[in-house]
Every structure is written in C-alpha cells, then in structure tokens.
Amino acid sequence: MRSPSREKPNNRAIMALAAALAACGAARAENRRIDCVIDPTMTVKLGSPTAGLVSEVLVDRGDVVAAGQVVARLESSVEAATLELNRARAASAARVEAQAARLTLSRARMGRARELLARNSVTRDKFDEQRADMRVAEEDLAREKVELRLAELEVERSRAVLEQRTIRSPIAGVIAERKLSPGEFVHQDSFIMSVVHLDPLHVEAFLPVAMYPKIAIGETIMVSPDEPIGGRHAARVSVIDRVFDPASATFGVRLLLPNPDNRLPGGQRCKLDLDEPAGERDVK
C-alpha cells in the first residue's frame, strides 16, 4: 500500500504534464490557423477611349451592375448627327440603280450593233464605239457599288465612334467608387468610376515552406472571416506560388471563395483552418 506522502507529488506532476500538453496542443492549433486576406477578384477603373464631357452617370456607389450594362455617357450630339447623315447616304441606292439601267440599255444597243455588223449594215468604228460605251457603263456601275459600300462602312465607323461615348461595365459587380459627375471632363488617363467583382472572392495567404508538399490545387480549405462578419466558408485552392520568399520562408497561395449575391464583402482579414478535415467542414 502506497503512503499518502508519495501519492500527492505524483498527482501534482501528472497535472502539470497535462497542462503542458494542453498548452502545446493549443499553441499548435493556433499555429495552424493561418492569417489571410479576402479581396475582390478584380477591380476595374472605367475610363473612356476618347476625352469628352460627361453628360450622364447612370449608377452610383454601391449599385450592383451586370456585365455590358451602360453606366455613363459622354456628350455625343455631333457623333449622333454624323451617324444619321451617313445612314441617309448609305440608304440611297438611286445612283446604283441608275447606272444599272444605263448598263442594261448599253448592252441592248451592243447586241443590235453586233447584228448590224454581221450584216455589214454598220461600220466597224461604230461597233467599237458602242462596245466602248458598254464597258464605260460597266465601270460606272462598279464604281457606284463601291461608293455605296464605302457609305455603309462609314455608317459602321460612325456607329463605333458613337459607341465609344457610351461607357459600359465589362464585368458584373458593385460600384466601389464614383469619380466624376455630369458636367465634368474625362481625360484618357482618368477614370469615371471603379467596379469590383465579388463573386468569387480571392483569399490570399502565405504559408510556411514546410507545408508546400501538403497543399494541392483544388483542395478545399475552410475560411473564417474576422468579426463582425464571422462564419466559416469553403474555398478551393486555385494558385500555389512556385517561387518561395527566402526572407520569410513562406510561399503564397490563392483560394477561390464562392460569393453568390455578393453577401460577403471584400477587403477583410480572415484565417485559414488548415487542421480541419475536408469531409467534416461545414459551410455557412
């Protein structure tokens, strides 16, 4: 039978060892929660290929826009008038039709002249003159067709110039900043507004190089945004840097975080839960 004097120190040692192991486990778990940042997939600053006066801005900060949606217009009265003028020119085919009728008549005369020449009822000079008239009529018709085609191309050019005065969002997203208002002048090196794409989001993190063999493209990792957003969300690894940072002994990774309805904001800090098995991760 053990004496009470020896049992008491053993209990204290066991308790101390258990506390140390618990502390080590907590420290290890904390180390496996990697700091990260949630950013928009892309930020696009919308400008104009041509300088001009802003006539209207159709969206404001915080508005949701679709890809291809018109968000602003520049003053374009001259370009619109030029387009209508070129349309009127291209719509008129009277000159082509007149030359076609002239060619038909010239060909009929040529046919009669050939018959008369066969019966020696017309001189060779008259026949050659008629044939020359027919060729001139053919060239005139071809020239008028070219002129009509050029007028149609001018319509397309005028339409393209007018379209440059219409600013469209190239991506679906949210207006993050509105820089200019109607009446202000936009230069080619300035922008009218910026649009951020939030679905999916990019999760950027730096991991120790020791973890490089343990991370794979397509792997699912839980992301926990900082409060007050909170929650836990599944993201997939999309990029693993192939060049290490020797100063910090880390490498960069990027994850894609689905964000339907733009419910999660970008530009926030988060943590990656690397210890949690993929099969047991829950999605908020």
Long-range contacts (C-beta under 8 A, 24 or more apart in sequence): 29-275, 32-273, 32-274, 32-275, 33-224, 33-271, 33-272, 33-273, 33-274, 33-275, 34-205, 34-206, 34-207, 34-271, 34-272, 34-274, 35-205, 35-269, 35-270, 35-271, 36-203, 36-204, 36-205, 36-223, 36-255, 36-269, 36-270, 36-271, 36-272, 37-203, 37-204, 37-205, 37-267, 37-268, 37-269, 37-270, 38-201, 38-202, 38-203, 38-223, 38-225, 38-257, 38-264, 38-266, 38-267, 38-268, 38-269, 38-270, 39-201, 39-202, 39-203, 39-204, 39-266, 39-267, 40-173, 40-196, 40-197, 40-198, 40-201, 40-202, 40-266, 40-267, 41-197, 41-198, 41-199, 41-200, 41-201, 41-202, 42-171, 42-196, 42-197, 43-176, 43-194, 43-195, 43-196, 43-197, 44-169, 44-170, 44-171, 44-173, 44-194, 44-195, 44-196, 44-197, 45-191, 45-193, 45-194, 46-71, 46-72, 46-167, 46-169, 46-170, 46-191, 46-192, 46-193, 46-194, 46-195, 47-186, 47-188, 47-189, 47-190, 47-191, 47-192, 48-74, 48-164, 48-165, 48-167, 48-186, 48-188, 48-192, 49-164, 49-188, 50-74, 50-164, 50-165, 50-188, 51-185, 51-186, 51-187, 51-188, 52-76, 52-165, 52-185, 52-186, 53-183, 53-184, 53-185, 53-186, 54-180, 54-181, 54-182, 54-183, 54-184, 54-185, 54-186, 54-192, 55-182, 56-182, 57-178, 57-180, 57-181, 57-182, 57-192, 57-193, 59-175, 59-178, 59-193, 60-175, 60-178, 61-175, 61-176, 61-177, 61-178, 62-174, 62-175, 63-174, 63-175, 64-173, 64-174, 64-262, 65-169, 65-172, 65-173, 65-174, 65-175, 65-195, 66-169, 66-172, 67-169, 67-170, 67-171, 67-172, 68-168, 68-169, 68-170, 69-168, 69-169, 70-166, 70-167, 70-168, 71-167, 71-168, 71-169, 71-175, 71-192, 71-193, 71-195, 72-166, 72-167, 72-180, 72-192, 72-193, 73-165, 73-166, 73-167, 74-165, 74-166, 74-167, 74-186, 75-165, 76-162, 76-165, 76-166, 79-158, 79-161, 79-162, 79-165, 80-162, 82-158, 82-161, 82-162, 83-155, 83-158, 83-159, 83-161, 83-162, 86-151, 86-154, 86-155, 86-157, 86-158, 87-155, 89-151, 89-154, 90-148, 90-151, 90-152, 90-154, 90-155, 93-148, 95-144, 95-147, 95-148, 96-141, 96-144, 96-145, 96-148, 99-137, 99-140, 99-141, 99-144, 100-141, 102-137, 102-140, 102-141, 103-134, 103-137, 103-138, 103-140, 103-141, 106-130, 106-133, 106-134, 106-136, 106-137, 107-134, 107-137, 109-133, 109-134, 110-134, 167-192, 169-195, 171-195, 171-197, 172-197, 172-199, 173-197, 173-198, 174-198, 174-262, 196-266, 198-259, 198-262, 198-264, 198-265, 198-266, 199-258, 199-259, 199-260, 199-261, 199-262, 200-256, 200-257, 200-258, 200-259, 201-256, 201-257, 201-259, 201-264, 201-266, 202-254, 202-255, 202-256, 202-257, 203-235, 203-254, 203-255, 203-256, 203-257, 203-270, 203-272, 204-252, 204-253, 204-254, 205-252, 205-253, 205-255, 205-272, 206-245, 206-248, 206-250, 206-251, 206-252, 206-253, 207-250, 207-251, 207-252, 207-253, 208-249, 208-250, 209-244, 209-249, 209-250, 209-251, 211-274, 212-240, 212-244, 212-251, 215-240, 215-253, 216-240, 219-278, 220-278, 220-281, 221-255, 221-272, 221-273, 221-274, 221-278, 222-272, 222-273, 222-276, 222-281, 223-255, 223-257, 223-270, 223-271, 223-272, 223-273, 224-270, 224-271, 224-272, 224-273, 225-264, 225-268, 225-269, 225-270, 226-268, 226-269, 226-270, 226-271, 229-264, 229-265, 229-268, 231-284, 232-273, 232-281, 232-282, 232-283, 232-284, 233-257, 233-258, 233-264, 233-283, 233-284, 234-258, 234-281, 234-283
